[in-house]
Amino acid sequence: MSGARESREEREERTGQEDQDARAGDTARGRTGGARALLSRTAEALALSLRAGPFGCLCSALLATVQGLLPAGIALLTKWLLDRLQHGPAAGGPQPLALVAGLALLTTLYALLPQLSEYVQARLRRGIVLVVQDRLYGAVNRFTGMARFESPAFLDRLRLAQEAAVTAPERITASLFAVVQQSLTVAGLITVLFTISPPMTLITVAAAAPVLLVETALSRERARMTLSLSPRNRRQLFYQRMLLDLAAVKEIRLFGLGGFLLRRMNDETRVINAAEERLDRRALLRQAPLTALGTVIAAGGLAWMILAAADGRFTIGDVSAFIASVSGVQGALVGMLLQGAGAYQALLLLGHFTDVTTAGPDLPVRREPLPTGPLRRGVELDDVWFRYGDDGPWVLRGVSLTIPYGSSLALVGLNGAGKSTLVKLLCRLYDPVRGAIRWDGTDLRDMDPGRLRDRISAVFQDYVEYDFTAADNIGLGDLAHHGELDRIVAAARAADAHDLVSALPRGYATLLSRVFTEGSGEGSGEGEAGVSLSGGQWQRLALARAMMREGRDLLILDEPSAGLDAAAEERVHRRLRAYRAGATSLLISHRLGAVRRADRIAVLEEGRITEAGSHRELMRRAGTYARLFTIQASGYTDAHGPEEAEEAEERC
Ligand SMILES: Nc1ncnc2c1ncn2[C@@H]1O[C@H](COP(=O)(O)OP(=O)(O)OP(=O)(O)O)[C@@H](O)[C@H]1O
């Protein structure tokens, strides 16, 4: 036991799991602010943008610079032109015609450059979406286990990360360019303003400071609200999906659930709207007086300037430059603050994206995993304890079981006994909380999960129906041979699916989908409708997908025939028996007639193995298995005891 403890400690050290957890914790702490975290996220967003489109970034920066300086240039040329008109050649400076030409050029650029900027930014945006999408879903693919996908808290974070991935990096980059542009506008105009009246410059700038503080506080509140409303947003999405879900249409119509779901969705939306409305109201109440203050200052300054101009202390050109500068500076500062606030909010949101993309592995993986050789002795579960959460009930309680090499084990038990959970552990989608599962004596935790899974073939109880062609649905079982029709056909035959696929309109090339249509690659909606299969037909395809994985060491069949008609079930089990002969397999089924020929049968009750042996041994023992078997058999015959049931079953 101490040896086991020691090796686990070593393992933990090797995986560096603690480092990763600490890093994840750091990111989580930085999520709601902290100048360092914000700076590093800004750098991250810029790096993403540069990777997505270095040329686009360069163009955007150049355009921002030119656009930023244009207002000051226009204000200055206008002042010179007006001074020239007022005072004639005595005013000095360039000729009026040159000034008019300059003004025409600058105002044309002022009108055209935003459109060019929009074009460049849209291009950049598309590139960024591709890069962040690749990064986010690449990170999700690297989670080797299932726990994160079954954790509501993590799903919330994932939803926010998805939102952040689509909007945040682009928004941060665009805001940064906008801030650069507006800073240059402010700097240019302030320089102009300063040459006319230094005190007015200071007052104008000071008036914008409170707005900055309010916007920063509001951004924090908005980010917090987004996080707290996230579960409601998820529920709202759930109702939306349910109302449009093909699989749910029948029940929704029959049970009249449409109105009920709609009401619930609207309730969630109302709560979300109310929270947003409250925040918008707070924003309005805080922003309005400060905006009014800025306007009063500008109006006061203008009145003073006009009076001073009447005394001859300023020229008309000065007044025009002053008007342009005050409104330009105020506008640019408010714009800067709003862009900054938007970027701040996006930076906070980007924290979720960073959390997901930098999260360590969900299952500890050794830096140098032990080799996963072909199975030679068997798979052994040694005192395996498992529960889904630290405070949840134990689902498996000390399961010890062996699947010897080359033999078949059947697992039976009532609903909720823990059979599918055991399958998840065998595929290392979860690790046992206590105890170990060993592959020829090597702990699964010491193996590379990908290599381990490559040695396993499985049909899960909740298999997937892919909206692809029939060939793809089978070929996906082994991507390395995905396009080999011979192999696909052989797998279909083994699963009793060949005839059904051959009878489809385009055979193996038939698209099996109620969502997509044939030949509608661009999503035009044109083309032939895909074909729908029945539940049992889908199940045979799922089985064929597992059969596609030739030469695997362990075959797991979790309720492989639950949806089949009696004749199909009999055929499938006959073929499966032939397929499994000599292979190491685990079969889970509530149809006890199908499991009786397994080399060994184990009964799982409330997470414990209570009986194990051959069919005959278990029938003789007259325990749970015999009772369940008799109940099932008596459904078809008049058998009342284990012996009678068995005889009747034999006859069937
Ligand atoms: N992701 C999960 N999180 C929490 N509990 C779970 C999760 N999945 C399963 N359980 C619980 O674990 C127990 C065992 O479930 P499992 O699916 O393994 O049973 P089973 O024997 O396969 O049942 P069935 O015969 O109905 O398929 C059940 O009580 C179930 O509620």
Ligand as a Chemical Component Dictionary entry (heavy atoms), coordinates in Angstrom:
data_LIG
# 
_chem_comp.id                   LIG 
_chem_comp.type                 NON-POLYMER 
_chem_comp.pdbx_formal_charge   0 
_chem_comp.three_letter_code    LIG 
# 
loop_
_chem_comp_atom.comp_id 
_chem_comp_atom.atom_id 
_chem_comp_atom.alt_atom_id 
_chem_comp_atom.type_symbol 
_chem_comp_atom.charge 
_chem_comp_atom.model_Cartn_x 
_chem_comp_atom.model_Cartn_y 
_chem_comp_atom.model_Cartn_z 
_chem_comp_atom.pdbx_ordinal 
LIG N1  N1  N 0 -22.047 12.808 -14.779 1  
LIG C1  C1  C 0 -22.607 12.380 -13.665 2  
LIG N2  N2  N 0 -22.595 13.173 -12.581 3  
LIG C2  C2  C 0 -23.153 12.751 -11.428 4  
LIG N3  N3  N 0 -23.743 11.547 -11.270 5  
LIG C3  C3  C 0 -23.777 10.724 -12.334 6  
LIG C4  C4  C 0 -23.225 11.088 -13.587 7  
LIG N4  N4  N 0 -23.410 10.066 -14.436 8  
LIG C5  C5  C 0 -24.036 9.100  -13.755 9  
LIG N5  N5  N 0 -24.265 9.479  -12.493 10 
LIG C6  C6  C 0 -24.894 8.715  -11.427 11 
LIG O1  O1  O 0 -24.164 7.535  -11.268 12 
LIG C7  C7  C 0 -25.013 6.450  -11.005 13 
LIG C8  C8  C 0 -24.678 5.301  -11.952 14 
LIG O2  O2  O 0 -24.963 5.711  -13.262 15 
LIG P1  P1  P 0 -24.611 4.784  -14.501 16 
LIG O3  O3  O 0 -24.999 5.524  -15.719 17 
LIG O4  O4  O 0 -23.232 4.322  -14.368 18 
LIG O5  O5  O 0 -25.621 3.561  -14.230 19 
LIG P2  P2  P 0 -25.933 2.312  -15.137 20 
LIG O6  O6  O 0 -25.723 1.097  -14.299 21 
LIG O7  O7  O 0 -25.201 2.373  -16.428 22 
LIG O8  O8  O 0 -27.494 2.527  -15.366 23 
LIG P3  P3  P 0 -28.408 2.122  -16.616 24 
LIG O9  O9  O 0 -28.639 0.657  -16.535 25 
LIG O10 O10 O 0 -29.648 2.880  -16.343 26 
LIG O11 O11 O 0 -27.716 2.558  -17.845 27 
LIG C9  C9  C 0 -26.430 6.966  -11.151 28 
LIG O12 O12 O 0 -26.944 7.175  -9.862  29 
LIG C10 C10 C 0 -26.283 8.276  -11.851 30 
LIG O13 O13 O 0 -27.225 9.205  -11.401 31 
# 
loop_
_chem_comp_bond.comp_id 
_chem_comp_bond.atom_id_1 
_chem_comp_bond.atom_id_2 
_chem_comp_bond.value_order 
_chem_comp_bond.pdbx_ordinal 
LIG N1  C1  SING 1  
LIG C1  N2  SING 2  
LIG C1  C4  DOUB 3  
LIG N2  C2  DOUB 4  
LIG C2  N3  SING 5  
LIG N3  C3  DOUB 6  
LIG C3  C4  SING 7  
LIG C3  N5  SING 8  
LIG C4  N4  SING 9  
LIG N4  C5  DOUB 10 
LIG C5  N5  SING 11 
LIG N5  C6  SING 12 
LIG C6  O1  SING 13 
LIG C6  C10 SING 14 
LIG O1  C7  SING 15 
LIG C7  C8  SING 16 
LIG C7  C9  SING 17 
LIG C8  O2  SING 18 
LIG O2  P1  SING 19 
LIG P1  O3  DOUB 20 
LIG P1  O4  SING 21 
LIG P1  O5  SING 22 
LIG O5  P2  SING 23 
LIG P2  O6  DOUB 24 
LIG P2  O7  SING 25 
LIG P2  O8  SING 26 
LIG O8  P3  SING 27 
LIG P3  O9  DOUB 28 
LIG P3  O10 SING 29 
LIG P3  O11 SING 30 
LIG C9  O12 SING 31 
LIG C9  C10 SING 32 
LIG C10 O13 SING 33 
# 
